[in-house]
């Protein structure tokens, strides 16, 4: 719940302390998202946000669940490291075994770790998550295939923003094995890998900047942030999807949207 959500620091290119989100306007889409998940039958659990940790609302970055294990994130930026113990305690109290990564190995949870099947995980690295985490995750999850996806950043005047997590540029739609993806944030080799795994619907920069790929797929339903969406909605409708557009402008001020607000396990 975004009780303490604000922009207190600037650790991504969407953030500006001069452009503060409205607490009231951020509550409305948050509760709408909560209601949608309940309607679809999810057992939604809430973790209380902690004062002084405004980005804790972006629960996708808490860590990663594998069977009965919880792997807490090692946050890249010092401003977010205080979140770790709260997420760790939440899962420990829920009965999960805590598996800690070495402190010098950065990992930002489901922000960079995307399950595309029961035992196949895409792992984004190169921005907030260390490449070194790949071998650690292979040891923790020996029966899973971990597919490295390298993120890159080559800013230009026309494309200035750095996409910092894999979930800001990639969304998997299991029903048709389709990927919503912004190629400009991934290495050529990473894009070749994505295209080999399924169909792609590729975003242009103006679409990606509105975090259109930071969506959630639930069967034939797509929860997508309002933005540069008209082309995507048409393409998704053609493939049998129904798109729910959700106002995410307040969360966009901190560089997050639908997927960032959701932790699945």
HELIX and SHEET records of a PDB file:
HELIX    1   1 UNK A   23  UNK A   39  1                                  17    
HELIX    2   2 UNK A   54  UNK A   57  5                                   4    
HELIX    3   3 UNK A   59  UNK A   62  5                                   4    
HELIX    4   4 UNK A   78  UNK A   80  5                                   3    
HELIX    5   5 UNK A   83  UNK A   93  1                                  11    
HELIX    6   6 UNK A  109  UNK A  111  5                                   3    
HELIX    7   7 UNK A  133  UNK A  140  1                                   8    
HELIX    8   8 UNK A  166  UNK A  168  5                                   3    
HELIX    9   9 UNK A  183  UNK A  185  5                                   3    
HELIX   10  10 UNK A  188  UNK A  197  1                                  10    
HELIX   11  11 UNK A  205  UNK A  209  1                                   5    
HELIX   12  12 UNK A  230  UNK A  238  1                                   9    
HELIX   13  13 UNK A  249  UNK A  252  1                                   4    
HELIX   14  14 UNK A  259  UNK A  261  5                                   3    
SHEET    1   A 3 UNK A  63  UNK A  66  0                                        
SHEET    2   A 3 UNK A  69  UNK A  72 -1                                        
SHEET    3   A 3 UNK A  97  UNK A  98  1                                        
SHEET    1   B 3 UNK A 113  UNK A 117  0                                        
SHEET    2   B 3 UNK A 120  UNK A 125 -1                                        
SHEET    3   B 3 UNK A 145  UNK A 150  1                                        
SHEET    1   C 3 UNK A 170  UNK A 173  0                                        
SHEET    2   C 3 UNK A 178  UNK A 181 -1                                        
SHEET    3   C 3 UNK A 199  UNK A 202  1                                        
SHEET    1   D 3 UNK A 216  UNK A 218  0                                        
SHEET    2   D 3 UNK A 221  UNK A 225 -1                                        
SHEET    3   D 3 UNK A 242  UNK A 246  1                                        
END                                                                             
